[in-house]
């Protein structure tokens, strides 16, 4: 790839990195990343991936911008209230970096479209706030062999892990969605806005590390943090031979839709 003078200047801090260089920036420019959700996690992740020059960013979200979103969903501005989140996000990415192609899906990810959409991308960022879609993303990515970054936030806490084929998946760790009404939603329990930025940027970094092949990904470990004490923990996790989607005798052969949407974070 022949970079223009403007591109060399725009991506100069990447190109200067010994572990990235022009070859790594070329990989970034040719990569395709899907953002599932343009909310608290998807907003910062999308902005940093766009700034990095990821060639194609897909955004799937069926929601519209609400005033209560603006406390943490930094890709949306006050005039965007009432606008489709995918449209709002696309507009900001286009302003930030015209090199990036944005593909929008103004509807929800579900069992009928997950494999088709996810199959178009190299890496998936889970920016959702509910258990059913998190399990759907996990199962679809495992079935399609597509690496992804899981993320969850609630109150002052966050957690994330990255899945690659052959490693422990989200279902290996959490097995199944919790019973209805067991876990409060963000609207019920609240969330510190900056927590979304902290976790979303970690997810963006995982995507860029995967694309460039630099560093060690968060595979087979769950990174958790509590912003009140600013303590971070790495919890080792293992593949589960009895996992319904990646175990020795899988029972989940197609993505499934689950009931109940709640904000998710396992207490550790």
Secondary structure, DSSP 8 states (H G I E B T S, - for coil): ----HHHHHHTHHHHTSTTTHHHHHHHHHH-EEEEE-SSHHHHHHHHHHHHHT-SEEEEE---B--GGGGGT-TT--GGGTTSBHHHHHHHHHHHH-TT-EEEEE-S---TTTHHHHHTT-SEEEE---SHHHHHHHHHHHHHHT-EEEEEEEEBTEEEEEEE-TTS--HHHHH-S---TTSS--HHHH-B-HHHHHHHHHHHHHHHHHHHHT-S---TTEEEEEETTTTEEEEEE----TT-TTTSTT----S----S---------
